[in-house]
C-alpha cells in the first residue's frame, strides 16, 4: 500500500483508534516490502506534534529517529505477544517509562474554566518518547485485546483497535485495505 492509495494522504495514517497502535503503524507494507514513514528526526517530531507533544530539536541529529524506531519495535513486540497470550518482557518498556518527567499545570480555558494539563520535559529523545511509552503501557494494561486486531488484508501489517459498535471491523481502513478487498472480490466474480 502506498500513500497514493489513500486519497490526499501522505502518511503515516492515524487510523488505529489508539496512538500506541498508530505509532507502530508508522512501519507499514508498501507493495510487499516494508515502508518506514520515518526517515528523519523531523518525521518523528511531526508525528509527536500530531498527538500534541511539542518536541525541541535534539542535540545529536538522528537520535530521535533511532530511539523512536527502537521504541516502535518494542511496542510492536509487546502488542504481538499480548495478542497471542504470551508473557510480556516488561523491563524494556519500564525503562522507557522511567524516562518520563512531567508535572500537572493548571490553566484557564477561553470560557474561564480551570483545566489541568500534563506537561512533559521533552529535552532528550527518551523523554520525548516517554509519553508514547505511557500510551503503550495503558494499552497493554487496559486495552481489550479481543478488539485489538491486525488488518485482515494479507499484504497489510497495520494494527487497529476495533471500537465499532458491533466489533466487526476487519480492515485497517476501508479506504485502504477494505477497498482493495472489495475490488479483488469483484474481479474474482467477474472471471
KALIN-V672456 format. One record per helix or strand of 2 or more residues. SS is the DSSP state (@ for helix, = for strand). FROM is the first residue (numbers start at 1). TO is the last residue. If there is no record, write none. Layout:
SS:FROM:TO ; SS:FROM:TO
This chain:
@:3:5 ; @:19:24 ; =:27:30 ; =:33:36 ; @:41:50 ; @:63:83 ; @:91:97 ; =:102:108 ; =:114:120 ; @:125:142 ; =:148:150 ; =:159:161 ; @:174:190
